Amino acid sequence: MNHEIIIFIPILLFMIGAIVFTFLKKRKRSAKSIYKLIDDLEKKYIY
């Protein structure tokens, strides 16, 4: 098993969750815009 991936994935998921939560607290966003935000972040940091 690649231990870097095992450590990195939960950190990445936590960061994405924290960003989404911050946006939700600032203002109400539709589910569609949140999914778009997550998709954009995945493309930026994973691919």
C-alpha positions as CSV (number, residue, x, y, z in Angstrom):
1,M,0.0,0.0,0.0
2,N,1.2,3.5,-0.8
3,H,1.1,5.3,2.6
4,E,1.4,8.7,1.1
5,I,-2.0,8.3,-0.6
6,I,-3.6,6.9,2.5
7,I,-2.5,10.0,4.4
8,F,-3.2,12.5,1.6
9,I,-6.8,11.5,0.7
10,P,-8.4,12.2,4.2
11,I,-6.5,15.6,4.3
12,L,-7.8,16.5,0.8
13,L,-11.4,15.5,1.7
14,F,-11.2,17.5,4.9
15,M,-10.0,20.6,3.0
16,I,-12.7,20.3,0.5
17,G,-15.3,19.8,3.2
18,A,-14.0,22.8,5.1
19,I,-14.1,25.0,2.0
20,V,-17.7,23.9,1.2
21,F,-18.7,24.5,4.9
22,T,-17.2,28.0,4.8
23,F,-19.2,28.9,1.7
24,L,-22.4,27.5,3.2
25,K,-21.9,29.7,6.3
26,K,-21.2,32.8,4.3
27,R,-24.3,32.5,2.1
28,K,-26.8,29.9,1.0
29,R,-25.6,28.1,-2.2
30,S,-27.5,25.7,-4.3
31,A,-26.4,22.1,-4.4
32,K,-25.5,22.5,-8.1
33,S,-23.0,25.3,-7.3
34,I,-21.4,23.3,-4.5
35,Y,-20.9,20.3,-6.7
36,K,-19.4,22.5,-9.3
37,L,-17.0,24.0,-6.7
38,I,-16.0,20.5,-5.6
39,D,-15.5,19.4,-9.2
40,D,-13.4,22.4,-10.0
41,L,-11.2,21.8,-6.9
42,E,-10.7,18.2,-7.8
43,K,-9.6,19.1,-11.4
44,K,-7.2,21.8,-10.0
45,Y,-5.5,19.7,-7.3
46,I,-5.8,16.1,-8.6
47,Y,-5.5,16.1,-12.4
